[in-house]
Amino acid sequence: MQKFGFRLESVLKLRTQLEDNAKNNLAQAARELENQKNCLVELEETREASRRALTSAVDGGVPVYQVRNFNSFFGLMKNKIVRQKENVNNAQNDVDINREALVKAMQDRKIIEKLKEKKHEDFLKEQNREEQLLIDELNSYKFKQGV
């Protein structure tokens, strides 16, 4: 009996490897997105803590130069938060791009797998047909011999 061989097996392996790479890239991009979001949260928490500190300091009486320092700090924090939001958006775009690449890689692999399944079914049908022909031939031979 003949063994099933798929001519595009190397292509299927390549597509599977590309899909695995796309999965890894997506996971890495998702981790980077989480890191960027965590940085943004930390910056916003720092700004809010500083705002509370300024409010309590003003209630207790504070020199004008300290209020100016707080204002400078708030301006700096605002710029950092704006830049960090851009970083989060860029990281989100990377995740989206990697997700699309993964979907494409999965579709490419599935196409080859479907083709392999179809070829395997055709192979099995051909094997069954050949076996049936052999059985028919044996039966006709036995009938001719009178066995």
C-alpha positions as CSV (number, residue, x, y, z in Angstrom):
1,M,0.0,0.0,0.0
2,Q,1.2,3.4,-0.9
3,K,2.1,6.1,1.7
4,F,0.4,9.5,1.5
5,G,2.8,12.3,0.5
6,F,1.9,15.9,0.3
7,R,4.0,17.9,-2.2
8,L,3.4,21.2,-0.3
9,E,4.4,19.9,3.1
10,S,7.4,22.3,3.2
11,V,5.2,25.2,2.4
12,L,2.8,24.1,5.2
13,K,5.7,24.0,7.6
14,L,6.8,27.4,6.5
15,R,3.3,28.9,6.9
16,T,3.0,27.3,10.3
17,Q,6.4,28.8,11.3
18,L,5.3,32.2,10.0
19,E,2.1,32.0,12.0
20,D,4.1,31.1,15.2
21,N,6.3,34.2,14.5
22,A,3.3,36.4,14.1
23,K,1.9,35.1,17.4
24,N,5.1,35.9,19.1
25,N,5.2,39.3,17.6
26,L,1.7,40.0,18.7
27,A,2.4,38.9,22.2
28,Q,5.5,41.1,22.4
29,A,3.5,44.1,21.0
30,A,0.8,43.4,23.6
31,R,3.4,43.4,26.4
32,E,4.8,46.7,25.2
33,L,1.3,48.2,25.1
34,E,0.7,47.2,28.7
35,N,4.1,48.7,29.7
36,Q,3.2,51.9,28.0
37,K,-0.2,52.0,29.6
38,N,1.4,51.4,33.0
39,C,3.8,54.2,32.5
40,L,0.9,56.5,31.6
41,V,-1.0,55.5,34.7
42,E,2.1,56.2,36.9
43,L,2.6,59.6,35.3
44,E,-1.1,60.5,35.9
45,E,-0.9,59.3,39.5
46,T,2.3,61.3,40.1
47,R,0.6,64.4,38.7
48,E,-2.5,63.8,40.9
49,A,-0.4,63.3,44.0
50,S,1.5,66.5,43.3
51,R,-1.7,68.3,42.8
52,R,-3.0,67.1,46.2
53,A,0.4,68.1,47.8
54,L,0.1,71.6,46.3
55,T,-3.5,72.0,47.5
56,S,-2.5,71.0,51.1
57,A,0.5,73.2,50.9
58,V,-1.5,76.2,49.8
59,D,-4.0,75.6,52.6
60,G,-1.1,75.7,55.1
61,G,0.6,78.7,53.5
62,V,3.4,78.3,51.0
63,P,5.9,80.8,49.5
64,V,5.2,82.0,46.0
65,Y,8.4,80.4,44.6
66,Q,7.2,76.9,45.6
67,V,3.9,77.5,43.8
68,R,5.9,78.5,40.7
69,N,8.0,75.3,41.1
70,F,4.7,73.3,41.2
71,N,3.4,75.1,38.1
72,S,6.7,74.3,36.3
73,F,6.4,70.7,37.4
74,F,2.8,70.5,36.2
75,G,3.7,71.8,32.8
76,L,6.5,69.3,32.6
77,M,4.1,66.5,33.7
78,K,1.6,67.6,31.1
79,N,4.1,67.3,28.3
80,K,5.3,63.9,29.6
81,I,1.7,62.7,29.7
82,V,1.0,63.9,26.2
83,R,4.1,62.1,24.9
84,Q,3.2,59.0,26.9
85,K,-0.3,59.0,25.3
86,E,1.4,59.1,21.9
87,N,3.5,56.2,23.0
88,V,0.4,54.3,24.0
89,N,-1.3,55.1,20.7
90,N,1.8,53.9,18.8
91,A,1.9,50.7,20.8
92,Q,-1.8,50.1,20.1
93,N,-1.2,50.6,16.4
94,D,1.6,48.0,16.6
95,V,-0.7,45.6,18.3
96,D,-3.4,46.1,15.6
97,I,-0.8,45.7,12.8
98,N,0.5,42.5,14.4
99,R,-3.0,41.2,15.0
100,E,-3.8,41.7,11.3
101,A,-0.5,39.9,10.3
102,L,-1.4,37.0,12.6
103,V,-4.9,36.7,11.0
104,K,-3.3,36.8,7.5
105,A,-0.8,34.1,8.5
106,M,-3.5,31.9,10.0
107,Q,-5.6,32.2,6.8
108,D,-2.5,31.3,4.7
109,R,-1.8,28.2,6.8
110,K,-5.5,27.1,6.8
111,I,-5.6,27.3,3.0
112,I,-2.7,24.9,2.7
113,E,-4.1,22.7,5.4
114,K,-7.5,22.5,3.6
115,L,-5.6,21.6,0.4
116,K,-3.7,18.9,2.3
117,E,-6.9,17.5,3.7
118,K,-8.5,17.5,0.3
119,K,-5.5,15.7,-1.3
120,H,-5.5,13.2,1.6
121,E,-9.2,12.5,1.0
122,D,-8.5,12.1,-2.7
123,F,-5.7,9.7,-1.9
124,L,-7.9,7.6,0.4
125,K,-10.6,7.5,-2.3
126,E,-8.0,6.3,-4.8
127,Q,-6.7,3.7,-2.4
128,N,-10.2,2.4,-1.8
129,R,-10.9,2.4,-5.5
130,E,-7.7,0.4,-6.1
131,E,-8.5,-2.0,-3.3
132,Q,-12.0,-2.5,-4.7
133,L,-10.6,-3.2,-8.2
134,L,-8.2,-5.7,-6.7
135,I,-11.1,-7.4,-4.8
136,D,-13.2,-7.5,-7.9
137,E,-10.3,-8.9,-9.9
138,L,-9.8,-11.6,-7.3
139,N,-13.5,-12.5,-7.2
140,S,-13.7,-12.7,-11.0
141,Y,-10.6,-14.9,-11.0
142,K,-12.1,-17.2,-8.3
143,F,-15.4,-17.3,-10.3
144,K,-13.5,-18.3,-13.4
145,Q,-11.6,-21.0,-11.5
146,G,-14.9,-22.3,-10.0
147,V,-13.6,-22.0,-6.4
